[in-house]
Amino acid sequence: MEEKEPQGDGLQFNSRIDLGKLQNAVSQIKEEMGKVIVGQQDMIELLIISILANGHSLIEGVPGVAKTVTAKLLAKTMSVDFSRIQFTPDLMPSDILGTSIFNVKTSEFQFKKGPLFSNIILIDEINRAPAKTQAALFEAMAERQITMDGIEYAMEPPFLVFATQNPIEQEGTYRLPEAQLDRFLFKINVEYPSLEEEIQILESKHQQKNKNEEDMVSALLSAEEIAVYQDTIKEIIVEKNLLRYIASIVDNTRTNANLYLGASPRASIAIMDASKALAAINGRDFITPDDIKTIAAPVLGHRIMLTPEREMEGLTAAQVVKQIVDGIEIPR
């Protein structure tokens, strides 16, 4: 039987998909995160969306704005395997993929899996590793498998990479290839907290005393439940005029005079999938133009390149995306 679900703005409508459990799970996750994390609601919601849409996320911000701890605690709300890898300039592919070890008893080589064989991978300072290691990570991110000694090893679902990087410090870093950036569903820019939020952070830290942050967060979702919710997201309805709206936004990035490089069709798919997840979180079984407008910036920001002239003028990718979105007529 179809039930009426409340929309974010209080409207009532007949939901064709049961989104109650999904909404409840998301609310519980946000509540658990709120026990430790003050503010950063946008980052938390985008990371939850990336999980539901089965996409990787790149988190960029200066040190100390809770990038790593947020990703770590979010992983803690799920009963899945978790690995944290610190990328450094001397990190080799075998350090993350694993290596073949000779077994004296069997006289055969056995593959010992590395830390990349997990469900949620937190990579700190992803732009510090050299090209060889980035290439090894790229295959895992793109195809959710790795190849060692001619044998393909599939990653157990869910397989999600949350990576952090510091936009300020450039010494000892490597620019991520455009093809690898394109594999991230989102690039999430994390800003400093407001004054009031900073006061709350201090109060929270003072009250925690000797409590361990990780012990304050409980596991809520299993791998099976995540898979069910990811399948539910795929059923969200997208009207044909909204598909054209998404395609028009992405197509505009390829002809925009401010841009040297536009977004690929993968960006269109990313906007659609992430918009579905956002709609589901808000209790709707259909996406709206507002979902698309909200999702466009974190999806497109890292997939486009400004012309040198515009970059020198101080124009940002986010500003260009906003201009594009605002300049395209919203379908009725």
Short mmCIF file of the C-alpha atoms (twelve columns), coordinates in Angstrom:
data_MODEL
# 
_entry.id   MODEL 
# 
loop_
_atom_site.group_PDB 
_atom_site.id 
_atom_site.type_symbol 
_atom_site.label_atom_id 
_atom_site.label_alt_id 
_atom_site.label_comp_id 
_atom_site.label_asym_id 
_atom_site.label_seq_id 
_atom_site.Cartn_x 
_atom_site.Cartn_y 
_atom_site.Cartn_z 
_atom_site.pdbx_PDB_model_num 
ATOM 1   C CA . MET A 1   0.000  0.000   0.000   1 
ATOM 2   C CA . GLU A 2   1.309  3.441   -0.873  1 
ATOM 3   C CA . GLU A 3   1.867  5.756   2.062   1 
ATOM 4   C CA . LYS A 4   2.042  9.508   2.194   1 
ATOM 5   C CA . GLU A 5   5.501  10.680  3.104   1 
ATOM 6   C CA . PRO A 6   6.267  14.197  4.360   1 
ATOM 7   C CA . GLN A 7   8.429  16.262  2.055   1 
ATOM 8   C CA . GLY A 8   11.094 18.597  3.374   1 
ATOM 9   C CA . ASP A 9   8.805  21.597  2.826   1 
ATOM 10  C CA . GLY A 10  5.826  19.958  4.525   1 
ATOM 11  C CA . LEU A 11  3.961  18.946  1.346   1 
ATOM 12  C CA . GLN A 12  2.291  15.532  1.143   1 
ATOM 13  C CA . PHE A 13  2.479  13.192  -1.808  1 
ATOM 14  C CA . ASN A 14  2.082  9.502   -2.600  1 
ATOM 15  C CA . SER A 15  5.462  7.783   -2.437  1 
ATOM 16  C CA . ARG A 16  5.819  4.928   -4.888  1 
ATOM 17  C CA . ILE A 17  8.971  3.643   -3.162  1 
ATOM 18  C CA . ASP A 18  9.262  2.880   0.553   1 
ATOM 19  C CA . LEU A 19  11.971 5.286   1.702   1 
ATOM 20  C CA . GLY A 20  11.152 5.227   5.412   1 
ATOM 21  C CA . LYS A 21  13.945 2.870   6.476   1 
ATOM 22  C CA . LEU A 22  16.504 4.702   4.349   1 
ATOM 23  C CA . GLN A 23  15.519 8.087   5.775   1 
ATOM 24  C CA . ASN A 24  15.591 6.715   9.309   1 
ATOM 25  C CA . ALA A 25  19.060 5.222   8.772   1 
ATOM 26  C CA . VAL A 26  20.411 8.534   7.434   1 
ATOM 27  C CA . SER A 27  18.909 10.436  10.375  1 
ATOM 28  C CA . GLN A 28  20.500 8.002   12.831  1 
ATOM 29  C CA . ILE A 29  23.886 8.338   11.131  1 
ATOM 30  C CA . LYS A 30  23.699 12.136  11.317  1 
ATOM 31  C CA . GLU A 31  22.704 11.880  14.978  1 
ATOM 32  C CA . GLU A 32  25.661 9.607   15.750  1 
ATOM 33  C CA . MET A 33  28.049 11.927  13.894  1 
ATOM 34  C CA . GLY A 34  26.633 14.897  15.805  1 
ATOM 35  C CA . LYS A 35  27.882 13.372  19.062  1 
ATOM 36  C CA . VAL A 36  31.424 14.265  17.994  1 
ATOM 37  C CA . ILE A 37  31.374 16.504  14.910  1 
ATOM 38  C CA . VAL A 38  30.178 20.086  15.299  1 
ATOM 39  C CA . GLY A 39  28.929 21.714  12.092  1 
ATOM 40  C CA . GLN A 40  30.234 20.379  8.744   1 
ATOM 41  C CA . GLN A 41  26.685 19.275  7.878   1 
ATOM 42  C CA . ASP A 42  27.287 19.718  4.147   1 
ATOM 43  C CA . MET A 43  30.349 17.461  4.216   1 
ATOM 44  C CA . ILE A 44  28.527 14.775  6.209   1 
ATOM 45  C CA . GLU A 45  25.487 14.830  3.891   1 
ATOM 46  C CA . LEU A 46  27.626 14.678  0.734   1 
ATOM 47  C CA . LEU A 47  29.591 11.726  2.135   1 
ATOM 48  C CA . ILE A 48  26.341 9.902   2.953   1 
ATOM 49  C CA . ILE A 49  25.100 10.642  -0.572  1 
ATOM 50  C CA . SER A 50  28.340 9.258   -2.010  1 
ATOM 51  C CA . ILE A 51  27.792 6.015   -0.080  1 
ATOM 52  C CA . LEU A 52  24.209 5.683   -1.324  1 
ATOM 53  C CA . ALA A 53  25.277 6.525   -4.896  1 
ATOM 54  C CA . ASN A 54  28.243 4.118   -4.601  1 
ATOM 55  C CA . GLY A 55  30.813 6.792   -5.443  1 
ATOM 56  C CA . HIS A 56  34.203 7.873   -4.104  1 
ATOM 57  C CA . SER A 57  34.767 11.290  -2.520  1 
ATOM 58  C CA . LEU A 58  37.733 13.669  -2.422  1 
ATOM 59  C CA . ILE A 59  37.730 15.931  0.639   1 
ATOM 60  C CA . GLU A 60  39.803 19.110  0.368   1 
ATOM 61  C CA . GLY A 61  40.517 21.590  3.135   1 
ATOM 62  C CA . VAL A 62  43.235 23.052  5.316   1 
ATOM 63  C CA . PRO A 63  44.534 20.937  8.226   1 
ATOM 64  C CA . GLY A 64  42.391 20.785  11.346  1 
ATOM 65  C CA . VAL A 65  38.881 21.147  9.877   1 
ATOM 66  C CA . ALA A 66  37.869 17.545  10.734  1 
ATOM 67  C CA . LYS A 67  38.271 16.008  7.251   1 
ATOM 68  C CA . THR A 68  39.894 12.798  8.440   1 
ATOM 69  C CA . VAL A 69  37.957 12.369  11.683  1 
ATOM 70  C CA . THR A 70  34.609 12.879  9.891   1 
ATOM 71  C CA . ALA A 71  35.373 10.219  7.280   1 
ATOM 72  C CA . LYS A 72  36.709 7.891   9.971   1 
ATOM 73  C CA . LEU A 73  33.657 8.259   12.220  1 
ATOM 74  C CA . LEU A 74  31.265 7.885   9.282   1 
ATOM 75  C CA . ALA A 75  32.925 4.553   8.491   1 
ATOM 76  C CA . LYS A 76  32.465 3.637   12.169  1 
ATOM 77  C CA . THR A 77  28.666 3.966   11.786  1 
ATOM 78  C CA . MET A 78  28.768 0.990   9.414   1 
ATOM 79  C CA . SER A 79  29.608 -2.632  10.268  1 
ATOM 80  C CA . VAL A 80  32.084 -2.990  7.420   1 
ATOM 81  C CA . ASP A 81  35.858 -3.337  7.123   1 
ATOM 82  C CA . PHE A 82  37.797 -0.092  7.321   1 
ATOM 83  C CA . SER A 83  41.364 0.764   6.310   1 
ATOM 84  C CA . ARG A 84  43.292 3.975   6.686   1 
ATOM 85  C CA . ILE A 85  46.317 4.596   4.484   1 
ATOM 86  C CA . GLN A 86  48.710 7.523   4.837   1 
ATOM 87  C CA . PHE A 87  50.063 8.396   1.398   1 
ATOM 88  C CA . THR A 88  53.731 9.427   1.309   1 
ATOM 89  C CA . PRO A 89  56.232 10.075  -1.520  1 
ATOM 90  C CA . ASP A 90  57.960 6.714   -0.900  1 
ATOM 91  C CA . LEU A 91  54.740 4.632   -0.904  1 
ATOM 92  C CA . MET A 92  54.889 1.809   -3.450  1 
ATOM 93  C CA . PRO A 93  51.977 -0.039  -5.131  1 
ATOM 94  C CA . SER A 94  52.709 -3.220  -3.166  1 
ATOM 95  C CA . ASP A 95  52.306 -1.235  0.076   1 
ATOM 96  C CA . ILE A 96  48.604 -0.753  -0.673  1 
ATOM 97  C CA . LEU A 97  47.772 -3.694  -2.960  1 
ATOM 98  C CA . GLY A 98  49.709 -6.449  -1.217  1 
ATOM 99  C CA . THR A 99  52.424 -8.795  -2.428  1 
ATOM 100 C CA . SER A 100 53.064 -12.410 -3.355  1 
ATOM 101 C CA . ILE A 101 54.943 -14.354 -0.688  1 
ATOM 102 C CA . PHE A 102 56.639 -17.711 -1.246  1 
ATOM 103 C CA . ASN A 103 55.151 -20.456 0.914   1 
ATOM 104 C CA . VAL A 104 57.882 -22.953 1.758   1 
ATOM 105 C CA . LYS A 105 55.392 -25.665 2.769   1 
ATOM 106 C CA . THR A 106 53.481 -25.644 -0.515  1 
ATOM 107 C CA . SER A 107 56.363 -24.391 -2.686  1 
ATOM 108 C CA . GLU A 108 53.973 -21.872 -4.193  1 
ATOM 109 C CA . PHE A 109 53.547 -18.107 -4.125  1 
ATOM 110 C CA . GLN A 110 50.566 -16.858 -2.129  1 
ATOM 111 C CA . PHE A 111 49.089 -13.406 -2.493  1 
ATOM 112 C CA . LYS A 112 48.891 -11.492 0.779   1 
ATOM 113 C CA . LYS A 113 46.282 -8.758  0.418   1 
ATOM 114 C CA . GLY A 114 47.168 -5.169  1.331   1 
ATOM 115 C CA . PRO A 115 45.117 -2.497  3.123   1 
ATOM 116 C CA . LEU A 116 43.274 -1.541  -0.076  1 
ATOM 117 C CA . PHE A 117 41.282 -4.769  0.285   1 
ATOM 118 C CA . SER A 118 38.640 -3.332  2.562   1 
ATOM 119 C CA . ASN A 119 35.166 -1.812  2.298   1 
ATOM 120 C CA . ILE A 120 35.802 1.812   3.203   1 
ATOM 121 C CA . ILE A 121 39.282 3.185   2.570   1 
ATOM 122 C CA . LEU A 122 40.382 6.476   4.080   1 
ATOM 123 C CA . ILE A 123 43.405 7.864   2.256   1 
ATOM 124 C CA . ASP A 124 45.150 10.745  3.961   1 
ATOM 125 C CA . GLU A 125 46.918 13.260  1.706   1 
ATOM 126 C CA . ILE A 126 46.255 11.368  -1.501  1 
ATOM 127 C CA . ASN A 127 48.302 13.850  -3.558  1 
ATOM 128 C CA . ARG A 128 51.569 12.876  -1.821  1 
ATOM 129 C CA . ALA A 129 51.970 9.462   -3.478  1 
ATOM 130 C CA . PRO A 130 53.908 9.031   -6.759  1 
ATOM 131 C CA . ALA A 131 52.421 8.083   -10.138 1 
ATOM 132 C CA . LYS A 132 52.969 4.312   -9.761  1 
ATOM 133 C CA . THR A 133 50.929 4.164   -6.583  1 
ATOM 134 C CA . GLN A 134 48.236 6.447   -8.014  1 
ATOM 135 C CA . ALA A 135 47.959 4.115   -11.021 1 
ATOM 136 C CA . ALA A 136 47.450 1.113   -8.735  1 
ATOM 137 C CA . LEU A 137 44.761 2.995   -6.821  1 
ATOM 138 C CA . PHE A 138 43.160 4.144   -10.077 1 
ATOM 139 C CA . GLU A 139 42.375 0.587   -11.228 1 
ATOM 140 C CA . ALA A 140 40.779 -0.237  -7.879  1 
ATOM 141 C CA . MET A 141 38.672 2.938   -7.927  1 
ATOM 142 C CA . ALA A 142 37.639 2.648   -11.562 1 
ATOM 143 C CA . GLU A 143 36.935 -1.076  -11.851 1 
ATOM 144 C CA . ARG A 144 36.665 -2.152  -8.187  1 
ATOM 145 C CA . GLN A 145 39.272 -4.809  -8.812  1 
ATOM 146 C CA . ILE A 146 43.043 -5.104  -8.924  1 
ATOM 147 C CA . THR A 147 45.319 -7.225  -11.094 1 
ATOM 148 C CA . MET A 148 48.344 -8.928  -9.554  1 
ATOM 149 C CA . ASP A 149 50.553 -11.411 -11.405 1 
ATOM 150 C CA . GLY A 150 47.913 -11.674 -14.118 1 
ATOM 151 C CA . ILE A 151 45.144 -12.581 -11.659 1 
ATOM 152 C CA . GLU A 152 42.144 -10.295 -11.090 1 
ATOM 153 C CA . TYR A 153 40.938 -9.823  -7.526  1 
ATOM 154 C CA . ALA A 154 37.481 -8.281  -7.089  1 
ATOM 155 C CA . MET A 155 36.817 -5.870  -4.226  1 
ATOM 156 C CA . GLU A 156 34.047 -6.853  -1.824  1 
ATOM 157 C CA . PRO A 157 31.119 -4.399  -1.905  1 
ATOM 158 C CA . PRO A 158 30.749 -1.802  -0.672  1 
ATOM 159 C CA . PHE A 159 34.106 -0.481  -1.888  1 
ATOM 160 C CA . LEU A 160 34.430 3.266   -1.326  1 
ATOM 161 C CA . VAL A 161 37.444 5.557   -1.207  1 
ATOM 162 C CA . PHE A 162 37.372 8.708   0.914   1 
ATOM 163 C CA . ALA A 163 40.530 10.706  0.198   1 
ATOM 164 C CA . THR A 164 41.766 13.942  1.761   1 
ATOM 165 C CA . GLN A 165 44.143 16.573  0.469   1 
ATOM 166 C CA . ASN A 166 45.449 19.944  1.594   1 
ATOM 167 C CA . PRO A 167 45.006 22.703  -1.036  1 
ATOM 168 C CA . ILE A 168 47.631 24.997  0.506   1 
ATOM 169 C CA . GLU A 169 50.783 22.940  0.909   1 
ATOM 170 C CA . GLN A 170 52.316 22.032  -2.459  1 
ATOM 171 C CA . GLU A 171 55.835 20.889  -1.503  1 
ATOM 172 C CA . GLY A 172 56.246 17.134  -1.897  1 
ATOM 173 C CA . THR A 173 52.883 16.692  -3.617  1 
ATOM 174 C CA . TYR A 174 51.826 15.342  -7.009  1 
ATOM 175 C CA . ARG A 175 48.879 16.708  -8.954  1 
ATOM 176 C CA . LEU A 176 46.255 14.014  -9.405  1 
ATOM 177 C CA . PRO A 177 45.695 13.092  -13.083 1 
ATOM 178 C CA . GLU A 178 42.443 14.363  -14.580 1 
ATOM 179 C CA . ALA A 179 41.369 10.778  -15.305 1 
ATOM 180 C CA . GLN A 180 41.700 9.906   -11.630 1 
ATOM 181 C CA . LEU A 181 39.897 13.045  -10.477 1 
ATOM 182 C CA . ASP A 182 37.062 12.064  -12.816 1 
ATOM 183 C CA . ARG A 183 36.582 8.854   -10.821 1 
ATOM 184 C CA . PHE A 184 35.625 10.803  -7.713  1 
ATOM 185 C CA . LEU A 185 31.890 11.386  -7.503  1 
ATOM 186 C CA . PHE A 186 32.426 14.504  -5.381  1 
ATOM 187 C CA . LYS A 187 35.121 16.935  -4.479  1 
ATOM 188 C CA . ILE A 188 34.018 18.321  -1.120  1 
ATOM 189 C CA . ASN A 189 35.536 21.657  -0.122  1 
ATOM 190 C CA . VAL A 190 35.627 22.005  3.660   1 
ATOM 191 C CA . GLU A 191 35.646 25.527  5.076   1 
ATOM 192 C CA . TYR A 192 36.586 26.881  8.506   1 
ATOM 193 C CA . PRO A 193 33.812 26.724  11.133  1 
ATOM 194 C CA . SER A 194 31.920 29.866  12.107  1 
ATOM 195 C CA . LEU A 195 32.675 31.598  15.409  1 
ATOM 196 C CA . GLU A 196 29.650 30.015  17.091  1 
ATOM 197 C CA . GLU A 197 30.598 26.568  15.765  1 
ATOM 198 C CA . GLU A 198 34.148 27.005  17.033  1 
ATOM 199 C CA . ILE A 199 32.802 27.827  20.503  1 
ATOM 200 C CA . GLN A 200 30.690 24.641  20.334  1 
ATOM 201 C CA . ILE A 201 33.788 22.659  19.307  1 
ATOM 202 C CA . LEU A 202 35.653 23.927  22.367  1 
ATOM 203 C CA . GLU A 203 32.694 23.161  24.661  1 
ATOM 204 C CA . SER A 204 32.321 19.676  23.184  1 
ATOM 205 C CA . LYS A 205 36.033 18.926  23.563  1 
ATOM 206 C CA . HIS A 206 35.993 20.198  27.149  1 
ATOM 207 C CA . GLN A 207 33.018 17.996  28.059  1 
ATOM 208 C CA . GLN A 208 34.465 14.881  26.405  1 
ATOM 209 C CA . LYS A 209 37.397 14.842  28.832  1 
ATOM 210 C CA . ASN A 210 38.956 11.371  28.498  1 
ATOM 211 C CA . LYS A 211 36.286 9.880   26.234  1 
ATOM 212 C CA . ASN A 212 37.495 8.284   23.000  1 
ATOM 213 C CA . GLU A 213 35.734 9.847   19.992  1 
ATOM 214 C CA . GLU A 214 35.382 6.504   18.200  1 
ATOM 215 C CA . ASP A 215 33.745 4.884   21.234  1 
ATOM 216 C CA . MET A 216 31.024 7.556   21.166  1 
ATOM 217 C CA . VAL A 217 29.805 6.430   17.719  1 
ATOM 218 C CA . SER A 218 27.887 3.172   17.218  1 
ATOM 219 C CA . ALA A 219 27.635 0.965   14.125  1 
ATOM 220 C CA . LEU A 220 24.193 1.201   12.520  1 
ATOM 221 C CA . LEU A 221 24.362 -0.280  9.019   1 
ATOM 222 C CA . SER A 222 25.569 -3.615  7.676   1 
ATOM 223 C CA . ALA A 223 27.063 -4.209  4.225   1 
ATOM 224 C CA . GLU A 224 23.812 -5.935  3.199   1 
ATOM 225 C CA . GLU A 225 21.689 -2.947  4.251   1 
ATOM 226 C CA . ILE A 226 23.972 -0.554  2.359   1 
ATOM 227 C CA . ALA A 227 23.555 -2.710  -0.767  1 
ATOM 228 C CA . VAL A 228 19.750 -2.624  -0.365  1 
ATOM 229 C CA . TYR A 229 19.724 1.185   -0.023  1 
ATOM 230 C CA . GLN A 230 22.037 1.558   -3.031  1 
ATOM 231 C CA . ASP A 231 19.578 -0.526  -5.067  1 
ATOM 232 C CA . THR A 232 16.680 1.579   -3.772  1 
ATOM 233 C CA . ILE A 233 18.391 4.754   -5.023  1 
ATOM 234 C CA . LYS A 234 18.447 3.347   -8.554  1 
ATOM 235 C CA . GLU A 235 14.628 3.203   -8.530  1 
ATOM 236 C CA . ILE A 236 14.216 6.959   -7.945  1 
ATOM 237 C CA . ILE A 237 12.268 8.513   -10.834 1 
ATOM 238 C CA . VAL A 238 13.895 11.039  -13.182 1 
ATOM 239 C CA . GLU A 239 11.672 12.836  -15.682 1 
ATOM 240 C CA . LYS A 240 12.955 13.181  -19.254 1 
ATOM 241 C CA . ASN A 241 13.036 16.994  -19.063 1 
ATOM 242 C CA . LEU A 242 15.357 16.733  -16.031 1 
ATOM 243 C CA . LEU A 243 17.681 14.404  -17.919 1 
ATOM 244 C CA . ARG A 244 17.881 17.122  -20.594 1 
ATOM 245 C CA . TYR A 245 18.521 19.710  -17.849 1 
ATOM 246 C CA . ILE A 246 21.472 17.663  -16.520 1 
ATOM 247 C CA . ALA A 247 22.852 17.112  -20.024 1 
ATOM 248 C CA . SER A 248 22.528 20.841  -20.822 1 
ATOM 249 C CA . ILE A 249 24.519 21.824  -17.723 1 
ATOM 250 C CA . VAL A 250 27.343 19.405  -18.547 1 
ATOM 251 C CA . ASP A 251 27.291 20.275  -22.262 1 
ATOM 252 C CA . ASN A 252 27.666 23.963  -21.377 1 
ATOM 253 C CA . THR A 253 30.966 23.224  -19.602 1 
ATOM 254 C CA . ARG A 254 32.387 22.067  -22.950 1 
ATOM 255 C CA . THR A 255 31.532 25.278  -24.801 1 
ATOM 256 C CA . ASN A 256 31.971 27.789  -21.982 1 
ATOM 257 C CA . ALA A 257 34.479 30.543  -22.812 1 
ATOM 258 C CA . ASN A 258 35.804 30.524  -19.234 1 
ATOM 259 C CA . LEU A 259 36.802 26.869  -19.369 1 
ATOM 260 C CA . TYR A 260 39.738 25.107  -20.960 1 
ATOM 261 C CA . LEU A 261 38.401 21.630  -20.123 1 
ATOM 262 C CA . GLY A 262 34.754 20.618  -19.789 1 
ATOM 263 C CA . ALA A 263 33.154 17.695  -17.974 1 
ATOM 264 C CA . SER A 264 32.746 14.186  -19.390 1 
ATOM 265 C CA . PRO A 265 29.548 12.107  -19.702 1 
ATOM 266 C CA . ARG A 266 30.602 10.506  -16.411 1 
ATOM 267 C CA . ALA A 267 29.779 13.847  -14.794 1 
ATOM 268 C CA . SER A 268 26.211 13.683  -16.165 1 
ATOM 269 C CA . ILE A 269 25.768 10.212  -14.687 1 
ATOM 270 C CA . ALA A 270 27.254 11.392  -11.395 1 
ATOM 271 C CA . ILE A 271 24.812 14.323  -11.165 1 
ATOM 272 C CA . MET A 272 21.888 12.017  -11.894 1 
ATOM 273 C CA . ASP A 273 22.927 9.341   -9.367  1 
ATOM 274 C CA . ALA A 274 23.771 11.829  -6.618  1 
ATOM 275 C CA . SER A 275 20.511 13.741  -7.216  1 
ATOM 276 C CA . LYS A 276 18.603 10.477  -6.776  1 
ATOM 277 C CA . ALA A 277 20.330 9.901   -3.423  1 
ATOM 278 C CA . LEU A 278 19.593 13.469  -2.291  1 
ATOM 279 C CA . ALA A 279 15.927 13.074  -3.245  1 
ATOM 280 C CA . ALA A 280 15.683 9.800   -1.318  1 
ATOM 281 C CA . ILE A 281 17.249 11.348  1.790   1 
ATOM 282 C CA . ASN A 282 14.545 14.020  1.620   1 
ATOM 283 C CA . GLY A 283 11.814 11.376  1.333   1 
ATOM 284 C CA . ARG A 284 11.039 11.846  -2.367  1 
ATOM 285 C CA . ASP A 285 10.986 9.099   -4.987  1 
ATOM 286 C CA . PHE A 286 11.659 11.645  -7.742  1 
ATOM 287 C CA . ILE A 287 14.339 14.269  -8.285  1 
ATOM 288 C CA . THR A 288 13.712 18.004  -8.682  1 
ATOM 289 C CA . PRO A 289 15.713 20.803  -10.365 1 
ATOM 290 C CA . ASP A 290 16.805 21.929  -6.882  1 
ATOM 291 C CA . ASP A 291 18.440 18.520  -6.277  1 
ATOM 292 C CA . ILE A 292 20.401 18.949  -9.498  1 
ATOM 293 C CA . LYS A 293 21.437 22.521  -8.638  1 
ATOM 294 C CA . THR A 294 22.620 21.426  -5.180  1 
ATOM 295 C CA . ILE A 295 24.646 18.521  -6.541  1 
ATOM 296 C CA . ALA A 296 26.176 20.265  -9.591  1 
ATOM 297 C CA . ALA A 297 29.001 22.123  -7.799  1 
ATOM 298 C CA . PRO A 298 30.591 19.190  -5.888  1 
ATOM 299 C CA . VAL A 299 30.249 16.966  -8.975  1 
ATOM 300 C CA . LEU A 300 31.630 19.413  -11.559 1 
ATOM 301 C CA . GLY A 301 34.146 21.474  -9.574  1 
ATOM 302 C CA . HIS A 302 37.049 19.022  -9.970  1 
ATOM 303 C CA . ARG A 303 36.137 17.940  -13.492 1 
ATOM 304 C CA . ILE A 304 36.553 21.310  -15.215 1 
ATOM 305 C CA . MET A 305 39.617 23.486  -15.806 1 
ATOM 306 C CA . LEU A 306 39.587 27.257  -16.079 1 
ATOM 307 C CA . THR A 307 41.416 29.022  -18.878 1 
ATOM 308 C CA . PRO A 308 44.711 30.571  -17.657 1 
ATOM 309 C CA . GLU A 309 43.303 34.080  -18.201 1 
ATOM 310 C CA . ARG A 310 40.250 33.469  -16.006 1 
ATOM 311 C CA . GLU A 311 42.352 31.746  -13.370 1 
ATOM 312 C CA . MET A 312 44.655 34.785  -13.189 1 
ATOM 313 C CA . GLU A 313 41.604 37.002  -12.773 1 
ATOM 314 C CA . GLY A 314 40.678 35.033  -9.653  1 
ATOM 315 C CA . LEU A 315 37.630 33.251  -11.055 1 
ATOM 316 C CA . THR A 316 36.923 29.887  -9.395  1 
ATOM 317 C CA . ALA A 317 35.434 26.659  -10.718 1 
ATOM 318 C CA . ALA A 318 32.543 26.969  -8.256  1 
ATOM 319 C CA . GLN A 319 31.683 30.429  -9.603  1 
ATOM 320 C CA . VAL A 320 31.686 29.162  -13.194 1 
ATOM 321 C CA . VAL A 321 29.442 26.220  -12.281 1 
ATOM 322 C CA . LYS A 322 27.016 28.609  -10.566 1 
ATOM 323 C CA . GLN A 323 26.979 30.861  -13.649 1 
ATOM 324 C CA . ILE A 324 26.238 27.867  -15.876 1 
ATOM 325 C CA . VAL A 325 23.469 26.494  -13.655 1 
ATOM 326 C CA . ASP A 326 21.874 29.919  -13.220 1 
ATOM 327 C CA . GLY A 327 22.037 30.564  -16.957 1 
ATOM 328 C CA . ILE A 328 20.094 27.458  -18.005 1 
ATOM 329 C CA . GLU A 329 16.319 27.598  -17.903 1 
ATOM 330 C CA . ILE A 330 14.816 25.361  -15.222 1 
ATOM 331 C CA . PRO A 331 12.431 22.810  -16.762 1 
ATOM 332 C CA . ARG A 332 8.792  23.133  -15.752 1 
# 
